[in-house]
């Protein structure tokens, strides 16, 4: 998602962790809610994650994103994402047990 928004260059000292606990009923809802939280954090605070990790529990995910503050004078803005849509949102298991997702964004 953030590769669509822009490109950044942070020093290690500029990085911070942001954490979320998100309740969900379906895997699709979990993904949409988490991506909405990331987009909101970017829109309100300029937080641009460079790494993420997610722990999936029954009915709840614990997510951590490590990143920095986007600076338009230093960083490249490629496009503005308006929303994470439900339309076409899919989450499915891969043959090896991982997860694969398809997401459509409003731009």
Phi, psi and omega in degrees: 000314184284341173292337174284326183286315182179192179226135184232164175220106182250147168276151180305322182294341181271356185272146177217158177262136171244140185235147177222144168241121187231125176276148180208160176254328181229158176301324178297318178296319179300312181296313181298315182295320180293314178297323176298319178297317178298316180294320178297317179298322177293313182296320183276323189235357181074013182290122183242103182287144176246338172220152178219154171215147183225131173252121182262125176238162177302118176077002184205141171242147173246117185240144176229132174237134177252128181191194181222185181269124178296132179238109183300337178285336184250322188260160183263123174263120182265313180202158178259125175266129182269325185198158170261117187267159172278335183300124177074005181288124180222142172229129180217154177281141175270163178303334180270005176095358177278187178240145176231139184229152173233127185227140174247133181250145169277127179244000000 
